[in-house]
Amino acid sequence: MEAQKKTMTPLEILKAIQNLTEEEKETLAILADKGLSEELLKRRKDVIAEMQKGELISEEDLFRGI
């Protein structure tokens, strides 16, 4: 697979963003925020470590009382 090397003008970028769904715009905003992205990566690492230790509760356990 070959990477595309086309550059986009600011207007093309704006139009592309306008065509995104609300969920895609939210994801883009998260990715564009360096601090938030770093926090999400940190939490992901923490979750992976907890999963490996068996410390996370299951979805079933989480919603059992509801």
N, C-alpha and C positions, 0 to 999 in steps of 0.2 A: 504494500500500500504506500502510495506516495503522498506526502504532506502537501497541502495547498499553500502556495506562497503569495496569494493575492492579498493586498492590503485593502482595508476598507476606509472610506472617507467617514468623517464624523456624521454626516447625514445618513449614510448607509447603516452605520452602527445604531443611530437613533431609530431608524425605521425598523431595523431588526429587533431592537428591544421592544418597540411598540407592538410587534407581532407575537411576542411571547405571551404565554398564559400567565395568570396571576401567580401560580405556583412556581413557574420558571423565573418570573421576575423576583420573587422572594428568594429563591435559590441564588440567583445572580447577585442580589444585594448582600446576602450572607458571604458569598465568595469574595465580593469586592471589599468587604470590611475585614481588614487584616487582623484586628484584635478579636473579632468574633470568630473568624476562621481558625485562629490559633487556639481559642478556647474550645471550640468544637473538636479539634484534633486532640487536645489534651484530654478531654472527656472521653473521646473514643478510645484512647490508649488506656485510660483508667478502666473502662468497661471491659476491654479485652483482657486486662489483667485479672479483673474480678471473675470474668467468665472462666478463665483458665484455672482459677482457684476454686471454682464452684460456689462463689459467694453471691451470685446474682439470684434473685428469686424468679421463678418462672412466671409467664403471663397468667397461667392458670391460678397460681398462688396469689398473684397481684389482684385479680378480679374475683377471687373466691367469695369475699364478703359483700360483694355488690349484689 
